[in-house]
């Protein structure tokens, strides 16, 4: 075990640093994480036929949903673009963005975080905003979806695992975490709307919507990663995006299993106050894996510990692209780089982690 841990620590450091240092790695994050995941599984000696089969099957539903939705939006792209344009003509962009983010954040626990994220990126892609402003709205909205999806076991794997391990009823997490989740989703929706209003006013104040749309169209053709241009949605692009999501989820499966010895050695058994902050590693690891390792029925007599574990995992999941499925889907569609996400996601996540820490441990709320 002692020989395994240094290797896993090195891989964790590489995952946390290399995409931010090397542009080529940032542009090819999926294969990089896949290689790191396989390496972690080999080092921890958990690579097996069962794990390979799990890694092959786990992404099927997610990538299938991405592919199906991508094809649907591709076929209906003109109608959907007209729908969003009409909304923006008739209603203030602040209201549109806030309502959409709030609705998707809360409904993600029913329609799943995957479907909510797919709808989100299609809406954001067509908003009359510059690309840099779309990224801000996207990150805020992904925090909302990642949080809201936990309210039922249907929404995301973390919620499914938590309910299963604690052997509780369908609405247990809504009762346990709703006091935090619903206000946070609302706050993120309001912030996204306020930012969209400010950004639109800054760039397009006094222009007609059609003119703004022209600027937007020109902007999204600007380099997304230096001089790389975004491609119009094509059938090829839709399939490539689904394949990238598939590879990404495969990588997370290998990383989650591979890092189990590290989790067992350094994370399990920590005091709730410390565990809350240590769980920020879910920004790069599958938070469902950490939930499975940390949550147990013996904690039912101490709800603060369960709240601390889950809230730490959920908020941290929005900080970096690998932390949540909505992040992965959004970054793939909008071509958001690791550094671009981190510059926004890290400070936002840390602020809300601090707020929730005070609410849970200081105020006892």
C-alpha positions in Angstrom: 0.0 0.0 0.0 2.8 2.4 0.9 4.4 1.9 -2.5 1.0 2.6 -4.2 0.3 6.0 -2.6 3.2 8.0 -3.9 2.3 7.0 -7.5 -1.3 8.0 -7.0 -0.3 11.3 -5.4 1.9 12.0 -8.5 -1.1 11.3 -10.8 -3.4 13.5 -8.7 -0.8 16.3 -9.0 -0.5 15.8 -12.8 -4.3 15.9 -13.2 -4.5 19.1 -11.2 -1.7 20.9 -12.9 -0.8 19.6 -16.4 -4.0 20.8 -18.2 -3.3 24.3 -16.9 0.3 24.3 -18.0 0.2 22.7 -21.4 -2.2 24.0 -24.1 -2.1 20.7 -26.0 -3.2 18.8 -23.0 -6.0 21.4 -22.2 -7.2 21.0 -25.8 -7.2 17.2 -25.5 -8.4 16.8 -21.9 -10.4 13.6 -22.5 -7.5 11.4 -23.7 -5.2 12.9 -21.0 -7.6 12.0 -18.2 -8.2 8.6 -19.8 -4.5 7.9 -19.7 -4.2 9.2 -16.1 -7.2 7.0 -15.1 -5.8 3.9 -16.6 -2.4 4.6 -14.9 -4.2 5.1 -11.5 -6.0 1.9 -11.9 -2.8 0.0 -12.8 -0.8 1.5 -10.0 -3.5 0.7 -7.4 -3.8 -2.8 -8.9 -7.5 -2.6 -9.4 -7.5 -3.0 -13.1 -9.7 -6.0 -14.0 -12.1 -7.3 -16.6 -14.9 -6.2 -14.3 -13.6 -2.6 -14.1 -13.0 -2.4 -17.9 -16.6 -3.6 -18.5 -17.9 -1.0 -16.0 -15.8 1.7 -17.7 -17.3 0.6 -21.1 -20.9 0.5 -19.9 -21.0 3.5 -17.5 -20.8 6.2 -20.2 -23.4 4.6 -22.5 -26.4 6.3 -21.1 -24.7 9.7 -20.7 -23.1 9.8 -24.2 -26.2 8.3 -25.7 -28.3 11.1 -24.2 -25.8 13.7 -25.5 -25.9 12.1 -28.9 -29.7 11.9 -29.1 -30.1 15.5 -27.8 -27.4 16.7 -30.2 -29.1 15.2 -33.2 -32.5 16.6 -32.1 -31.1 20.1 -31.6 -29.2 19.8 -34.9 -32.4 18.9 -36.8 -34.4 21.6 -35.0 -31.6 24.2 -34.8 -33.4 26.9 -36.9 -36.7 26.5 -34.9 -34.8 26.6 -31.6 -32.8 29.6 -32.7 -35.9 31.5 -33.6 -37.5 30.6 -30.3 -34.6 32.0 -28.3 -34.5 35.1 -30.5 -38.2 35.7 -30.0 -37.7 35.4 -26.2 -34.9 37.8 -26.2 -36.9 40.3 -28.3 -40.0 40.1 -26.0 -38.4 39.8 -22.6 -35.3 41.2 -20.8 -32.4 38.9 -21.0 -32.0 38.9 -17.2 -35.4 37.4 -16.7 -34.9 34.8 -19.5 -31.5 33.6 -18.1 -32.6 33.6 -14.4 -35.8 31.7 -15.1 -34.1 29.1 -17.4 -31.2 28.5 -14.9 -33.6 28.3 -11.9 -36.0 25.9 -13.8 -33.2 23.7 -15.0 -31.5 23.7 -11.6 -34.6 22.5 -9.8 -35.9 20.3 -12.5 -32.5 18.5 -12.9 -33.5 16.3 -10.0 -36.4 15.0 -12.1 -35.1 15.2 -15.7 -31.5 14.4 -14.7 -28.5 16.6 -14.7 -27.6 15.3 -18.1 -30.7 16.4 -19.9 -30.7 19.7 -18.0 -27.1 20.4 -19.0 -27.9 19.6 -22.7 -30.8 22.0 -22.7 -28.7 24.6 -20.9 -25.8 24.7 -23.4 -28.2 24.9 -26.4 -29.8 27.9 -24.8 -26.5 29.6 -23.8 -25.1 29.0 -27.3 -27.8 31.1 -28.8 -28.0 33.9 -26.3 -27.0 37.4 -27.7 -23.8 37.5 -25.6 -20.1 37.5 -26.3 -18.4 34.2 -25.8 -16.5 35.3 -22.6 -19.9 36.3 -21.1 -21.5 33.0 -22.1 -18.8 31.2 -20.2 -19.6 33.1 -17.0 -23.3 32.3 -17.3 -22.5 28.7 -18.2 -20.4 28.1 -15.1 -23.0 29.7 -12.8 -25.7 27.6 -14.3 -23.7 24.4 -14.0 -23.3 25.0 -10.3 -27.1 25.3 -10.1 -27.7 22.1 -12.0 -25.0 20.2 -10.2 -26.6 21.2 -6.9 -30.2 20.8 -7.8 -29.8 17.3 -9.3 -29.1 15.9 -5.8 -32.6 16.5 -4.5 -33.8 13.1 -5.7 -32.0 9.9 -6.5 -33.0 10.3 -10.2 -31.0 13.4 -10.7 -27.4 12.2 -10.5 -25.3 9.2 -9.4 -24.2 10.8 -6.1 -27.8 11.1 -5.0 -28.5 7.5 -6.1 -25.5 6.2 -4.1 -26.3 8.3 -1.0 -29.9 7.1 -0.9 -28.8 3.5 -1.5 -26.1 3.5 1.2 -28.3 5.2 3.8 -31.3 3.0 2.8 -33.6 6.0 2.9 -36.8 7.1 1.1 -37.0 8.9 -2.2 -37.3 12.5 -0.8 -34.7 12.0 2.0 -32.1 14.3 0.4 -34.7 17.0 -0.4 -35.5 17.0 3.3 -31.9 16.9 4.4 -30.3 19.3 2.0 -33.2 21.3 0.6 -32.6 24.1 3.1 -29.2 24.7 1.4 -29.8 23.6 -2.2 -32.9 25.5 -3.1 -31.6 28.9 -1.9 -28.2 28.2 -3.6 -29.8 27.3 -6.9 -31.9 30.5 -6.7 -28.8 32.6 -5.9 -26.9 31.1 -8.9 -29.9 31.8 -11.1 -30.2 35.4 -10.0 -26.4 35.9 -10.4 -26.5 34.4 -13.9 -29.4 36.7 -14.9 -27.7 39.8 -13.4 -24.5 39.1 -15.2 -26.3 38.4 -18.5 -28.0 41.8 -18.1 -24.8 43.6 -17.3 -22.9 41.9 -20.2 -25.6 42.6 -22.7 -25.8 46.3 -21.7 -22.1 46.6 -21.8 -21.7 45.2 -25.3 -25.0 45.8 -27.1 -26.7 48.8 -25.3 -28.6 50.8 -27.8 -28.5 48.3 -30.6 -31.3 46.3 -32.1 -31.5 42.6 -31.3 -30.7 41.7 -34.9 -27.5 43.7 -34.7 -26.6 42.1 -31.4 -27.1 38.7 -33.0 -24.7 39.6 -35.8 -22.0 40.6 -33.3 -22.7 37.4 -31.3 -22.4 35.3 -34.5 -19.1 37.0 -35.3 -17.9 36.5 -31.8 -18.6 32.8 -31.5 -16.5 32.3 -34.7 -13.5 34.0 -32.9 -10.9 31.6 -31.6 -12.2 29.7 -28.7 -8.7 28.4 -27.7 -6.4 31.0 -29.2 -6.9 30.9 -33.0 -9.0 27.7 -33.1 -12.4 28.5 -34.5 -15.6 26.9 -33.3 -17.3 24.7 -35.8 -20.9 25.0 -36.7 -23.0 22.2 -35.5 -22.7 19.4 -38.0 -23.5 15.7 -37.9 -19.9 15.0 -37.5 -19.5 17.5 -34.7 -22.5 16.0 -32.9 -21.0 12.5 -33.0 -17.5 13.7 -32.0 -19.0 15.5 -29.0 -20.7 12.3 -27.8 -17.5 10.3 -28.3 -15.6 12.9 -26.2 -18.2 12.7 -23.4 -18.0 8.9 -23.5 -14.2 8.9 -23.2 -14.4 11.5 -20.4 -16.8 9.4 -18.3 -14.6 6.3 -18.9 -11.7 8.3 -17.5 -13.6 9.2 -14.4 -14.5 5.6 -13.8 -10.8 4.6 -13.9 -9.8 7.6 -11.8 -12.5 6.9 -9.2 -11.5 3.3 -8.7 -7.8 3.9 -9.0 -7.8 6.6 -6.3 -9.6 4.4 -3.8 -6.4 3.5 -1.8 -5.6 7.3 -1.6 -9.1 8.0 -0.3 -9.0 5.2 2.2 -5.6 6.3 3.5 -6.0 10.0 3.8 -9.7 11.0 3.7 -11.8 8.4 5.5 -12.0 8.9 9.2 -11.3 12.7 9.1 -13.4 15.0 11.3 -16.5 16.4 9.5 -15.1 20.0 9.6 -11.9 18.8 7.8 -13.6 16.3 5.6 -15.7 19.1 4.2 -12.7 20.9 2.8 -10.8 17.8 1.8 -13.7 16.9 -0.4 -12.7 19.7 -2.7 -10.8 17.0 -4.5 -14.2 16.1 -6.1 -13.4 19.0 -8.4 -11.2 16.5 -10.3 -12.6 13.2 -9.1 -16.1 11.7 -9.6 -18.0 12.9 -6.5 -20.2 9.7 -6.6 -17.1 7.6 -5.9 -16.2 9.8 -2.9 -19.8 9.6 -1.7 -19.7 5.8 -1.9 -16.5 5.7 0.1 -17.4 8.2 2.8 -21.1 7.8 3.5 -22.4 5.0 5.7 -25.6 4.1 7.7 -23.6 4.6 10.9 -23.7 8.4 10.3 -27.5 8.6 10.5 -27.2 9.6 14.2 -25.1 12.6 13.1 -26.8 14.4 10.2 -24.3 17.2 10.3 -21.6 14.9 9.1 -23.8 13.7 6.2 -24.7 17.3 5.2 -21.0 18.3 5.4 -19.9 15.4 3.2 -22.5 15.9 0.6 -22.4 19.7 0.4 -18.7 19.7 0.2 -18.8 17.3 -2.7 -21.6 19.1 -4.5 -20.2 22.6 -4.4 -16.6 21.5 -5.2 -18.0 19.6 -8.2 -18.6 22.9 -10.0 -15.1 24.2 -9.6 -13.4 22.3 -12.5 -14.6 20.6 -15.6 -14.1 17.0 -14.5 -16.1 17.6 -11.3 -19.5 17.2 -12.7 -21.3 15.7 -15.7 -23.0 19.1 -16.5 -19.5 20.7 -16.6 -18.3 18.1 -19.0 -21.2 18.4 -21.4 -21.1 22.2 -21.3 -17.4 22.5 -21.8 -17.5 20.1 -24.7 -20.3 21.9 -26.5 -19.1 25.5 -25.8 -15.4 24.5 -26.1 -14.4 25.9 -22.7 -10.8 25.3 -21.7 -9.7 24.0 -18.3 -8.1 27.3 -17.4 -11.1 29.3 -18.5 -13.4 27.2 -16.3 -11.0 27.2 -13.3 -10.6 31.0 -13.3 -14.3 31.3 -12.7 -15.2 28.1 -11.0 -12.5 28.0 -8.3 -13.3 31.4 -6.7 -17.0 31.0 -7.0 -16.8 27.5 -5.4 -14.6 28.6 -2.6 -16.9 31.5 -1.7 -19.9 29.3 -1.5 -18.0 26.6 0.3 -17.2 29.1 3.0 -20.8 30.3 3.2 -22.1 26.7 3.6 -19.3 25.9 6.1 -20.5 28.8 8.3 -24.1 27.7 7.9 -23.5 24.1 8.8 -20.8 24.3 11.4 -21.0 27.8 12.9 -24.7 28.5 12.7 -25.9 24.9 13.0 -28.4 25.5 10.2 
